[in-house]
Amino acid sequence: MTLSEMLTIMVLFHLSPCKNFKYFYCFHIAHFHKQDFPKLLSYSRFLQLMPHLFSPLCALLQSLFGEETEIYIADATSLPMCHNKRINRNPVFKGLAARGKTTMGWFYRLKLHLVINHKGSIVAVK
């Protein structure tokens, strides 16, 4: 399976209404798109190769950035990683994620900042 096919699957997942990647990959891709991906990897092998997709996905996002203008709109959103009760059992984002409070309560989370121009194009992501 090529890198571009794996990137396509990742982009399709994020555009789909599916919340569970395993369901999306095993049911949707394996059944409905088998002809589009003739060398489809097993789910476990795909998961092993997913860390290699981080840099190409960042490059893809960077290439989609729009032009810099003088009018910007910034938005920040919280991305909860897990509930406070599970912080010690979830070391995945240790050092990156922090405790924070939203209107829904306290969470262990990352914060996403998105800046767009007045044309609706993404200018920056932090």
N, CA and C atoms as a LAMMPS dump frame, in Angstrom:
ITEM: TIMESTEP
0
ITEM: NUMBER OF ATOMS
378
ITEM: BOX BOUNDS ff ff ff
-5.0000000000000000e+02 5.0000000000000000e+02
-5.0000000000000000e+02 5.0000000000000000e+02
-5.0000000000000000e+02 5.0000000000000000e+02
ITEM: ATOMS id mol type element x y z
1 1 1 N 0.843 -1.169 0
2 1 2 C 0 0 0
3 1 3 C 0.898 1.246 0
4 2 1 N 0.579 2.2 -0.822
5 2 2 C 1.411 3.39 -0.945
6 2 3 C 1.083 4.412 0.139
7 3 1 N 2.006 5.336 0.327
8 3 2 C 1.821 6.4 1.303
9 3 3 C 0.612 7.264 0.947
10 4 1 N 0.433 7.54 -0.332
11 4 2 C -0.697 8.371 -0.761
12 4 3 C -2.034 7.679 -0.492
13 5 1 N -2.088 6.361 -0.625
14 5 2 C -3.323 5.639 -0.309
15 5 3 C -3.62 5.699 1.186
16 6 1 N -2.576 5.578 1.989
17 6 2 C -2.768 5.658 3.439
18 6 3 C -3.215 7.061 3.851
19 7 1 N -2.637 8.078 3.229
20 7 2 C -3.057 9.453 3.514
21 7 3 C -4.502 9.688 3.086
22 8 1 N -4.884 9.108 1.963
23 8 2 C -6.261 9.232 1.491
24 8 3 C -7.229 8.614 2.484
25 9 1 N -6.888 7.462 3.026
26 9 2 C -7.745 6.811 4.022
27 9 3 C -7.876 7.688 5.259
28 10 1 N -6.78 8.296 5.693
29 10 2 C -6.831 9.163 6.876
30 10 3 C -7.697 10.398 6.623
31 11 1 N -7.565 11.009 5.466
32 11 2 C -8.381 12.182 5.144
33 11 3 C -9.847 11.776 5.031
34 12 1 N -10.129 10.643 4.402
35 12 2 C -11.512 10.159 4.297
36 12 3 C -12.117 9.913 5.674
37 13 1 N -11.327 9.367 6.581
38 13 2 C -11.84 9.13 7.937
39 13 3 C -12.24 10.443 8.602
40 14 1 N -11.41 11.461 8.467
41 14 2 C -11.712 12.735 9.112
42 14 3 C -12.855 13.471 8.431
43 15 1 N -13.136 13.151 7.194
44 15 2 C -14.285 13.748 6.504
45 15 3 C -15.57 12.953 6.715
46 16 1 N -15.447 11.733 7.191
47 16 2 C -16.607 10.878 7.381
48 16 3 C -17.282 11.168 8.725
49 17 1 N -18.525 10.733 8.87
50 17 2 C -19.203 10.92 10.162
51 17 3 C -18.785 9.884 11.206
52 18 1 N -17.929 8.945 10.851
53 18 2 C -17.509 7.882 11.781
54 18 3 C -16.655 8.456 12.905
55 19 1 N -16.906 7.995 14.111
56 19 2 C -16.131 8.419 15.277
57 19 3 C -15.095 7.369 15.659
58 20 1 N -15.22 6.174 15.131
59 20 2 C -14.367 5.056 15.489
60 20 3 C -13.563 4.633 14.26
61 21 1 N -12.225 4.759 14.343
62 21 2 C -11.397 4.446 13.18
63 21 3 C -11.444 2.961 12.836
64 22 1 N -11.49 2.093 13.838
65 22 2 C -11.508 0.656 13.562
66 22 3 C -12.751 0.278 12.758
67 23 1 N -13.899 0.809 13.151
68 23 2 C -15.136 0.544 12.406
69 23 3 C -15.016 1.085 10.988
70 24 1 N -14.51 2.313 10.858
71 24 2 C -14.369 2.925 9.543
72 24 3 C -13.469 2.085 8.644
73 25 1 N -12.323 1.65 9.173
74 25 2 C -11.362 0.91 8.363
75 25 3 C -11.86 -0.493 8.028
76 26 1 N -12.335 -1.208 9.046
77 26 2 C -12.723 -2.61 8.843
78 26 3 C -14.04 -2.771 8.105
79 27 1 N -14.944 -1.85 8.29
80 27 2 C -16.244 -1.999 7.635
81 27 3 C -16.34 -1.155 6.374
82 28 1 N -16.142 0.138 6.512
83 28 2 C -16.368 1.038 5.386
84 28 3 C -15.318 0.866 4.284
85 29 1 N -14.041 0.946 4.655
86 29 2 C -12.975 0.839 3.648
87 29 3 C -12.865 -0.582 3.107
88 30 1 N -12.832 -1.572 3.997
89 30 2 C -12.623 -2.961 3.573
90 30 3 C -13.787 -3.495 2.73
91 31 1 N -15.003 -3.027 2.979
92 31 2 C -16.152 -3.557 2.233
93 31 3 C -16.536 -2.711 1.024
94 32 1 N -16.614 -1.393 1.227
95 32 2 C -17.124 -0.539 0.158
96 32 3 C -16.046 0.016 -0.761
97 33 1 N -14.811 0.043 -0.317
98 33 2 C -13.737 0.622 -1.134
99 33 3 C -12.61 -0.367 -1.4
100 34 1 N -12.899 -1.634 -1.35
101 34 2 C -11.887 -2.662 -1.607
102 34 3 C -11.296 -2.514 -3.014
103 35 1 N -12.116 -2.143 -3.99
104 35 2 C -11.625 -1.988 -5.368
105 35 3 C -10.754 -0.739 -5.509
106 36 1 N -10.935 0.264 -4.632
107 36 2 C -10.125 1.481 -4.693
108 36 3 C -8.746 1.286 -4.07
109 37 1 N -8.648 0.351 -3.141
110 37 2 C -7.386 0.054 -2.461
111 37 3 C -7.083 -1.433 -2.608
112 38 1 N -6.542 -1.852 -3.753
113 38 2 C -6.334 -3.288 -4.006
114 38 3 C -5.316 -3.945 -3.07
115 39 1 N -4.361 -3.197 -2.562
116 39 2 C -3.358 -3.767 -1.657
117 39 3 C -3.629 -3.319 -0.223
118 40 1 N -4.869 -3.389 0.184
119 40 2 C -5.276 -2.936 1.513
120 40 3 C -4.606 -3.762 2.599
121 41 1 N -4.012 -3.064 3.556
122 41 2 C -3.336 -3.725 4.667
123 41 3 C -4.345 -4.166 5.719
124 42 1 N -3.916 -5.065 6.586
125 42 2 C -4.776 -5.427 7.706
126 42 3 C -4.859 -4.235 8.653
127 43 1 N -5.872 -4.219 9.481
128 43 2 C -6.082 -3.106 10.404
129 43 3 C -4.886 -2.935 11.338
130 44 1 N -4.382 -4.029 11.894
131 44 2 C -3.264 -3.929 12.836
132 44 3 C -1.992 -3.418 12.149
133 45 1 N -1.742 -3.83 10.921
134 45 2 C -0.562 -3.353 10.192
135 45 3 C -0.702 -1.863 9.857
136 46 1 N -1.91 -1.442 9.51
137 46 2 C -2.148 -0.032 9.219
138 46 3 C -1.862 0.807 10.467
139 47 1 N -2.292 0.317 11.632
140 47 2 C -2.038 1.034 12.884
141 47 3 C -0.539 1.139 13.174
142 48 1 N 0.205 0.104 12.843
143 48 2 C 1.649 0.141 13.056
144 48 3 C 2.319 1.203 12.177
145 49 1 N 1.783 1.422 10.99
146 49 2 C 2.379 2.375 10.052
147 49 3 C 1.85 3.794 10.205
148 50 1 N 0.807 3.987 10.999
149 50 2 C 0.206 5.317 11.154
150 50 3 C 1.166 6.394 11.656
151 51 1 N 2.096 6.105 12.57
152 51 2 C 3.017 7.173 12.999
153 51 3 C 3.842 7.762 11.85
154 52 1 N 4.049 7.015 10.787
155 52 2 C 4.797 7.511 9.635
156 52 3 C 3.996 8.525 8.822
157 53 1 N 2.706 8.649 9.106
158 53 2 C 1.849 9.562 8.354
159 53 3 C 1.827 10.97 8.93
160 54 1 N 2.402 11.164 10.115
161 54 2 C 2.32 12.461 10.774
162 54 3 C 2.982 13.571 9.949
163 55 1 N 4.194 13.361 9.522
164 55 2 C 4.907 14.391 8.744
165 55 3 C 4.228 14.687 7.411
166 56 1 N 3.837 13.664 6.638
167 56 2 C 3.135 13.978 5.385
168 56 3 C 1.794 14.685 5.605
169 57 1 N 1.079 14.347 6.685
170 57 2 C -0.184 15.037 6.963
171 57 3 C 0.064 16.49 7.341
172 58 1 N 1.135 16.753 8.066
173 58 2 C 1.497 18.143 8.395
174 58 3 C 1.855 18.91 7.126
175 59 1 N 2.594 18.279 6.231
176 59 2 C 2.951 18.925 4.967
177 59 3 C 1.71 19.197 4.125
178 60 1 N 0.761 18.271 4.139
179 60 2 C -0.497 18.476 3.408
180 60 3 C -1.262 19.654 3.987
181 61 1 N -1.348 19.735 5.303
182 61 2 C -2.026 20.856 5.945
183 61 3 C -1.333 22.168 5.61
184 62 1 N -0.013 22.167 5.642
185 62 2 C 0.756 23.379 5.331
186 62 3 C 0.495 23.834 3.896
187 63 1 N 0.349 22.889 2.98
188 63 2 C 0.105 23.259 1.579
189 63 3 C -1.295 23.827 1.358
190 64 1 N -2.206 23.58 2.284
191 64 2 C -3.568 24.089 2.158
192 64 3 C -3.756 25.472 2.766
193 65 1 N -2.698 26.001 3.386
194 65 2 C -2.803 27.317 3.994
195 65 3 C -3.069 28.374 2.927
196 66 1 N -3.898 29.354 3.278
197 66 2 C -4.237 30.435 2.361
198 66 3 C -3.265 31.589 2.462
199 67 1 N -3.537 32.627 1.697
200 67 2 C -2.664 33.789 1.687
201 67 3 C -2.862 34.619 2.952
202 68 1 N -1.806 35.297 3.353
203 68 2 C -1.892 36.169 4.518
204 68 3 C -2.467 37.512 4.084
205 69 1 N -3.516 37.919 4.776
206 69 2 C -4.15 39.212 4.519
207 69 3 C -4.042 40.034 5.798
208 70 1 N -4.715 41.15 5.85
209 70 2 C -4.643 41.991 7.041
210 70 3 C -5.787 41.745 8.013
211 71 1 N -6.745 40.934 7.646
212 71 2 C -7.892 40.66 8.512
213 71 3 C -7.865 39.187 8.885
214 72 1 N -7.808 38.892 10.207
215 72 2 C -7.726 37.527 10.691
216 72 3 C -8.791 37.264 11.741
217 73 1 N -9.193 36.023 11.829
218 73 2 C -10.121 35.574 12.853
219 73 3 C -9.462 34.391 13.544
220 74 1 N -9.379 34.454 14.866
221 74 2 C -8.752 33.38 15.638
222 74 3 C -9.821 32.658 16.449
223 75 1 N -9.677 31.353 16.542
224 75 2 C -10.597 30.548 17.341
225 75 3 C -9.777 29.526 18.109
226 76 1 N -10.179 29.279 19.324
227 76 2 C -9.511 28.279 20.153
228 76 3 C -10.544 27.274 20.625
229 77 1 N -10.182 26.018 20.589
230 77 2 C -11.079 24.976 21.071
231 77 3 C -10.285 23.971 21.889
232 78 1 N -10.967 23.373 22.827
233 78 2 C -10.33 22.393 23.694
234 78 3 C -10.547 20.997 23.11
235 79 1 N -9.504 20.192 23.096
236 79 2 C -9.589 18.817 22.61
237 79 3 C -9.365 17.883 23.795
238 80 1 N -10.44 17.413 24.438
239 80 2 C -10.257 16.556 25.616
240 80 3 C -9.61 15.225 25.254
241 81 1 N -8.592 14.838 26.021
242 81 2 C -7.916 13.562 25.825
243 81 3 C -8.594 12.47 26.651
244 82 1 N -8.892 12.782 27.886
245 82 2 C -9.562 11.829 28.761
246 82 3 C -10.091 12.574 29.978
247 83 1 N -10.904 11.911 30.762
248 83 2 C -11.437 12.491 31.99
249 83 3 C -10.331 12.515 33.049
250 84 1 N -10.457 13.399 34.02
251 84 2 C -9.441 13.528 35.063
252 84 3 C -9.164 12.227 35.797
253 85 1 N -10.15 11.37 35.937
254 85 2 C -9.965 10.099 36.643
255 85 3 C -8.971 9.187 35.927
256 86 1 N -8.792 9.376 34.617
257 86 2 C -7.963 8.476 33.824
258 86 3 C -6.611 9.068 33.423
259 87 1 N -6.252 10.206 33.974
260 87 2 C -5.001 10.873 33.572
261 87 3 C -3.784 9.989 33.817
262 88 1 N -3.714 9.359 34.974
263 88 2 C -2.545 8.53 35.299
264 88 3 C -2.451 7.286 34.431
265 89 1 N -3.564 6.834 33.878
266 89 2 C -3.557 5.647 33.01
267 89 3 C -3.394 6.013 31.542
268 90 1 N -3.308 7.299 31.228
269 90 2 C -3.226 7.748 29.841
270 90 3 C -1.962 8.591 29.643
271 91 1 N -0.795 7.942 29.48
272 91 2 C 0.451 8.698 29.354
273 91 3 C 0.775 9.133 27.925
274 92 1 N -0.168 9.021 27.003
275 92 2 C 0.117 9.274 25.593
276 92 3 C 0.592 10.708 25.352
277 93 1 N -0.089 11.682 25.923
278 93 2 C 0.247 13.08 25.681
279 93 3 C 0.916 13.725 26.896
280 94 1 N 1.634 12.94 27.683
281 94 2 C 2.308 13.457 28.873
282 94 3 C 3.314 14.522 28.449
283 95 1 N 3.247 15.669 29.099
284 95 2 C 4.128 16.776 28.752
285 95 3 C 3.535 17.71 27.727
286 96 1 N 2.566 17.268 26.952
287 96 2 C 1.919 18.094 25.946
288 96 3 C 0.551 18.553 26.42
289 97 1 N -0.227 17.632 26.95
290 97 2 C -1.567 17.953 27.417
291 97 3 C -1.502 18.47 28.849
292 98 1 N -2.53 19.198 29.226
293 98 2 C -2.59 19.753 30.576
294 98 3 C -4.028 19.732 31.068
295 99 1 N -4.173 19.865 32.373
296 99 2 C -5.518 19.98 32.932
297 99 3 C -6.062 21.355 32.583
298 100 1 N -7.341 21.381 32.304
299 100 2 C -7.972 22.65 32.002
300 100 3 C -9.458 22.571 32.248
301 101 1 N -10.095 23.721 32.264
302 101 2 C -11.524 23.76 32.533
303 101 3 C -12.243 24.345 31.334
304 102 1 N -13.324 23.691 30.948
305 102 2 C -14.2 24.203 29.909
306 102 3 C -15.57 24.406 30.538
307 103 1 N -16.528 24.789 29.742
308 103 2 C -17.882 24.948 30.273
309 103 3 C -18.475 23.607 30.692
310 104 1 N -17.889 22.514 30.206
311 104 2 C -18.371 21.182 30.552
312 104 3 C -17.684 20.623 31.797
313 105 1 N -16.7 21.329 32.342
314 105 2 C -15.997 20.855 33.527
315 105 3 C -14.513 20.708 33.282
316 106 1 N -13.832 20.053 34.215
317 106 2 C -12.391 19.865 34.141
318 106 3 C -12.048 18.657 33.275
319 107 1 N -11.025 18.828 32.432
320 107 2 C -10.58 17.762 31.549
321 107 3 C -9.069 17.804 31.416
322 108 1 N -8.509 16.706 30.996
323 108 2 C -7.115 16.604 30.578
324 108 3 C -7.165 16.806 29.081
325 109 1 N -6.537 17.864 28.563
326 109 2 C -6.8 18.228 27.184
327 109 3 C -5.645 18.932 26.507
328 110 1 N -5.782 19.049 25.188
329 110 2 C -4.923 19.889 24.365
330 110 3 C -5.765 21.079 23.92
331 111 1 N -5.133 22.163 23.576
332 111 2 C -5.874 23.316 23.087
333 111 3 C -5.452 23.585 21.653
334 112 1 N -6.421 23.707 20.771
335 112 2 C -6.178 23.946 19.352
336 112 3 C -6.513 25.393 19.034
337 113 1 N -5.556 26.101 18.439
338 113 2 C -5.773 27.478 18.008
339 113 3 C -5.735 27.494 16.482
340 114 1 N -6.756 28.059 15.892
341 114 2 C -6.88 28.119 14.436
342 114 3 C -7.056 29.571 14.028
343 115 1 N -6.265 30.016 13.07
344 115 2 C -6.359 31.386 12.565
345 115 3 C -6.736 31.307 11.093
346 116 1 N -7.798 32.022 10.728
347 116 2 C -8.222 32.063 9.326
348 116 3 C -8.244 33.515 8.857
349 117 1 N -8.137 33.7 7.552
350 117 2 C -8.235 35.054 7.013
351 117 3 C -9.696 35.362 6.696
352 118 1 N -9.96 36.564 6.22
353 118 2 C -11.336 36.972 5.959
354 118 3 C -11.957 36.232 4.762
355 119 1 N -11.143 35.505 4.009
356 119 2 C -11.648 34.714 2.887
357 119 3 C -12.032 33.299 3.299
358 120 1 N -11.73 32.943 4.558
359 120 2 C -12.059 31.598 5.058
360 120 3 C -10.959 30.583 4.893
361 121 1 N -9.776 31.002 4.509
362 121 2 C -8.64 30.085 4.347
363 121 3 C -7.852 30.006 5.648
364 122 1 N -7.348 28.819 5.943
365 122 2 C -6.536 28.633 7.132
366 122 3 C -5.189 29.338 6.938
367 123 1 N -4.775 30.082 7.96
368 123 2 C -3.497 30.786 7.907
369 123 3 C -2.503 30.161 8.876
370 124 1 N -2.984 29.737 10.049
371 124 2 C -2.08 29.148 11.046
372 124 3 C -2.841 28.185 11.943
373 125 1 N -2.124 27.167 12.413
374 125 2 C -2.657 26.187 13.374
375 125 3 C -1.602 25.991 14.447
376 126 1 N -1.994 26.102 15.673
377 126 2 C -1.072 25.871 16.808
378 126 3 C -1.723 24.9 17.77
